[in-house]
């Protein structure tokens, strides 16, 4: 039995190399896995399930093939694709998860998150996140014509790039105290998340017990994935993007 975790692929038409790496990953490393979890920012942008680009359809077909072959596929919203909905998940044979979601990972209670909500030092982003995750706001956005939403996505991306250039590095990372608070509130010894693009394993203490935070990497120059198997500690792995 094997469970895999990935995040922050940021699939987009301008990066066919990432799409190719993802398809290769599904055919090789994910083939035969019990479960595949994609913890947010699967796509660089998502403006509604009614936008059906060739890339989106290709990703849905690939995930559906994996699902039809027996692998349970799970998707979680990220800060880039928080409008991804049940229609796409149905086409992809995937289950949409809440953020956070608690699972039993081969006997270890494990909390899954995208990770952006842990970056509490970035006050302006947290305000923006709360606004955009409001169901009424999302309903209003999705009611707008497709072309309007496409333009809005371009504007938000440009604003994000400008905003991030002026921020200190530590502001865009998780707040350690928030990590402990969230893990203690869910009473878990293990947390897996993405978002920060800082892949690593961190040892910490939660409820006076040893705990672990595992950060998944983004798919830019490398592919990153986490492998979990019964009786073994999860292992964070990477490979060059071109050799996946």
RAHU-V538741 format. One record per residue. N is the residue number from 0. RES is the residue in one letter. SS is DSSP state (A for helix, B for strand, O for the rest). D_FIRST is the distance of its C-alpha to the first C-alpha in Angstrom with 2 decimals. Layout:
n:N res:RES ss:SS d_first:D_FIRST
n:N res:RES ss:SS d_first:D_FIRST
This chain:
n:0 res:X ss:O d_first:0.00
n:1 res:X ss:O d_first:3.79
n:2 res:X ss:B d_first:6.96
n:3 res:X ss:B d_first:10.27
n:4 res:X ss:B d_first:13.79
n:5 res:X ss:B d_first:17.10
n:6 res:X ss:O d_first:20.67
n:7 res:X ss:O d_first:24.30
n:8 res:X ss:O d_first:24.28
n:9 res:X ss:O d_first:27.73
n:10 res:X ss:B d_first:27.80
n:11 res:X ss:O d_first:31.47
n:12 res:X ss:O d_first:33.73
n:13 res:X ss:O d_first:35.31
n:14 res:X ss:O d_first:32.10
n:15 res:X ss:A d_first:30.97
n:16 res:X ss:A d_first:29.31
n:17 res:X ss:A d_first:26.71
n:18 res:X ss:A d_first:26.17
n:19 res:X ss:A d_first:25.79
n:20 res:X ss:A d_first:23.29
n:21 res:X ss:A d_first:21.22
n:22 res:X ss:A d_first:21.36
n:23 res:X ss:A d_first:20.41
n:24 res:X ss:A d_first:17.41
n:25 res:X ss:A d_first:16.15
n:26 res:X ss:A d_first:16.92
n:27 res:X ss:O d_first:15.42
n:28 res:X ss:O d_first:12.89
n:29 res:X ss:O d_first:11.60
n:30 res:X ss:O d_first:11.73
n:31 res:X ss:O d_first:8.70
n:32 res:X ss:O d_first:6.75
n:33 res:X ss:O d_first:5.90
n:34 res:X ss:B d_first:8.80
n:35 res:X ss:B d_first:11.70
n:36 res:X ss:B d_first:14.39
n:37 res:X ss:B d_first:17.84
n:38 res:X ss:B d_first:19.97
n:39 res:X ss:O d_first:23.44
n:40 res:X ss:O d_first:25.99
n:41 res:X ss:O d_first:24.07
n:42 res:X ss:B d_first:27.64
n:43 res:X ss:O d_first:30.68
n:44 res:X ss:O d_first:32.60
n:45 res:X ss:O d_first:32.29
n:46 res:X ss:O d_first:35.48
n:47 res:X ss:O d_first:34.43
n:48 res:X ss:O d_first:32.47
n:49 res:X ss:O d_first:35.76
n:50 res:X ss:O d_first:35.72
n:51 res:X ss:O d_first:34.11
n:52 res:X ss:O d_first:34.17
n:53 res:X ss:A d_first:32.84
n:54 res:X ss:A d_first:30.27
n:55 res:X ss:A d_first:29.03
n:56 res:X ss:A d_first:28.89
n:57 res:X ss:A d_first:27.09
n:58 res:X ss:A d_first:24.35
n:59 res:X ss:A d_first:24.11
n:60 res:X ss:A d_first:23.94
n:61 res:X ss:A d_first:21.20
n:62 res:X ss:A d_first:18.97
n:63 res:X ss:A d_first:20.01
n:64 res:X ss:A d_first:19.05
n:65 res:X ss:A d_first:15.48
n:66 res:X ss:A d_first:15.46
n:67 res:X ss:A d_first:17.18
n:68 res:X ss:O d_first:14.58
n:69 res:X ss:O d_first:11.98
n:70 res:X ss:O d_first:10.68
n:71 res:X ss:B d_first:12.08
n:72 res:X ss:B d_first:14.56
n:73 res:X ss:B d_first:16.46
n:74 res:X ss:B d_first:19.75
n:75 res:X ss:B d_first:21.96
n:76 res:X ss:O d_first:25.62
n:77 res:X ss:O d_first:26.97
n:78 res:X ss:O d_first:30.61
n:79 res:X ss:O d_first:31.11
n:80 res:X ss:O d_first:29.51
n:81 res:X ss:O d_first:30.17
n:82 res:X ss:O d_first:31.86
n:83 res:X ss:O d_first:28.83
n:84 res:X ss:O d_first:28.78
n:85 res:X ss:A d_first:27.42
n:86 res:X ss:A d_first:29.03
n:87 res:X ss:A d_first:27.02
n:88 res:X ss:A d_first:23.76
n:89 res:X ss:A d_first:24.72
n:90 res:X ss:A d_first:25.40
n:91 res:X ss:A d_first:22.12
n:92 res:X ss:O d_first:20.02
n:93 res:X ss:B d_first:19.02
n:94 res:X ss:B d_first:19.47
n:95 res:X ss:B d_first:21.95
n:96 res:X ss:B d_first:21.31
n:97 res:X ss:O d_first:24.08
n:98 res:X ss:O d_first:24.72
n:99 res:X ss:O d_first:23.79
n:100 res:X ss:B d_first:20.79
n:101 res:X ss:B d_first:19.30
n:102 res:X ss:B d_first:15.65
n:103 res:X ss:B d_first:13.78
n:104 res:X ss:B d_first:11.12
n:105 res:X ss:O d_first:9.37
n:106 res:X ss:O d_first:13.00
n:107 res:X ss:B d_first:14.85
n:108 res:X ss:B d_first:17.15
n:109 res:X ss:B d_first:16.98
n:110 res:X ss:B d_first:19.63
n:111 res:X ss:B d_first:19.19
n:112 res:X ss:O d_first:22.44
n:113 res:X ss:O d_first:24.02
n:114 res:X ss:O d_first:26.28
n:115 res:X ss:A d_first:29.77
n:116 res:X ss:A d_first:30.83
n:117 res:X ss:A d_first:30.45
n:118 res:X ss:O d_first:33.16
n:119 res:X ss:O d_first:36.00
n:120 res:X ss:O d_first:38.56
n:121 res:X ss:O d_first:38.77
n:122 res:X ss:A d_first:40.96
n:123 res:X ss:A d_first:42.05
n:124 res:X ss:A d_first:38.54
n:125 res:X ss:A d_first:37.57
n:126 res:X ss:A d_first:40.64
n:127 res:X ss:A d_first:39.69
n:128 res:X ss:A d_first:36.11
n:129 res:X ss:A d_first:37.47
n:130 res:X ss:A d_first:39.88
n:131 res:X ss:A d_first:37.42
n:132 res:X ss:O d_first:34.83
n:133 res:X ss:O d_first:37.63
n:134 res:X ss:A d_first:37.04
n:135 res:X ss:A d_first:40.76
n:136 res:X ss:A d_first:40.79
n:137 res:X ss:A d_first:37.83
n:138 res:X ss:A d_first:39.58
n:139 res:X ss:A d_first:42.73
n:140 res:X ss:A d_first:41.06
n:141 res:X ss:A d_first:39.36
n:142 res:X ss:O d_first:42.73
n:143 res:X ss:O d_first:44.32
n:144 res:X ss:O d_first:44.80
n:145 res:X ss:A d_first:42.07
n:146 res:X ss:A d_first:44.41
n:147 res:X ss:A d_first:45.17
n:148 res:X ss:A d_first:41.52
n:149 res:X ss:A d_first:41.01
n:150 res:X ss:A d_first:43.98
n:151 res:X ss:A d_first:42.76
n:152 res:X ss:A d_first:39.39
n:153 res:X ss:A d_first:41.33
n:154 res:X ss:A d_first:43.57
n:155 res:X ss:A d_first:40.82
n:156 res:X ss:A d_first:39.07
n:157 res:X ss:A d_first:42.40
n:158 res:X ss:A d_first:43.11
n:159 res:X ss:A d_first:39.74
n:160 res:X ss:A d_first:40.35
n:161 res:X ss:A d_first:43.84
n:162 res:X ss:A d_first:42.78
n:163 res:X ss:A d_first:40.02
n:164 res:X ss:A d_first:42.45
n:165 res:X ss:O d_first:44.62
n:166 res:X ss:O d_first:42.06
n:167 res:X ss:O d_first:41.40
n:168 res:X ss:A d_first:37.99
n:169 res:X ss:A d_first:37.23
n:170 res:X ss:A d_first:38.01
n:171 res:X ss:A d_first:35.14
n:172 res:X ss:O d_first:32.62
n:173 res:X ss:O d_first:31.22
n:174 res:X ss:O d_first:33.60
n:175 res:X ss:A d_first:32.32
n:176 res:X ss:A d_first:34.03
n:177 res:X ss:A d_first:32.44
n:178 res:X ss:A d_first:28.93
n:179 res:X ss:A d_first:29.75
n:180 res:X ss:A d_first:31.47
n:181 res:X ss:A d_first:28.60
n:182 res:X ss:A d_first:26.03
n:183 res:X ss:A d_first:28.52
n:184 res:X ss:A d_first:29.30
n:185 res:X ss:A d_first:25.69
n:186 res:X ss:O d_first:25.35
n:187 res:X ss:O d_first:22.15
n:188 res:X ss:O d_first:21.46
n:189 res:X ss:B d_first:19.36
n:190 res:X ss:B d_first:20.30
n:191 res:X ss:B d_first:18.79
n:192 res:X ss:B d_first:21.36
n:193 res:X ss:O d_first:23.07
n:194 res:X ss:O d_first:26.68
n:195 res:X ss:O d_first:28.53
n:196 res:X ss:O d_first:27.43
n:197 res:X ss:O d_first:27.33
n:198 res:X ss:O d_first:23.87
n:199 res:X ss:B d_first:23.60
n:200 res:X ss:B d_first:22.24
n:201 res:X ss:B d_first:24.89
n:202 res:X ss:B d_first:25.41
n:203 res:X ss:B d_first:27.52
n:204 res:X ss:B d_first:28.69
n:205 res:X ss:B d_first:28.03
n:206 res:X ss:O d_first:29.92
n:207 res:X ss:O d_first:31.00
n:208 res:X ss:B d_first:27.50
n:209 res:X ss:B d_first:25.53
n:210 res:X ss:B d_first:23.41
n:211 res:X ss:B d_first:21.73
n:212 res:X ss:B d_first:22.21
n:213 res:X ss:B d_first:20.09
n:214 res:X ss:B d_first:21.94
n:215 res:X ss:O d_first:20.52
n:216 res:X ss:O d_first:22.90
n:217 res:X ss:O d_first:24.85
n:218 res:X ss:O d_first:24.85
n:219 res:X ss:O d_first:28.36
n:220 res:X ss:O d_first:28.73
n:221 res:X ss:B d_first:25.06
n:222 res:X ss:B d_first:21.69
n:223 res:X ss:B d_first:19.60
n:224 res:X ss:B d_first:15.96
n:225 res:X ss:B d_first:13.79
n:226 res:X ss:B d_first:10.36
n:227 res:X ss:B d_first:8.53
n:228 res:X ss:O d_first:6.03
n:229 res:X ss:O d_first:7.00
n:230 res:X ss:O d_first:10.50
n:231 res:X ss:O d_first:11.24
n:232 res:X ss:O d_first:13.47
n:233 res:X ss:O d_first:12.64
n:234 res:X ss:B d_first:14.22
n:235 res:X ss:B d_first:16.68
n:236 res:X ss:B d_first:17.34
n:237 res:X ss:B d_first:20.20
n:238 res:X ss:B d_first:21.81
n:239 res:X ss:B d_first:25.23
n:240 res:X ss:A d_first:25.45
n:241 res:X ss:A d_first:27.02
n:242 res:X ss:A d_first:24.42
n:243 res:X ss:O d_first:21.28
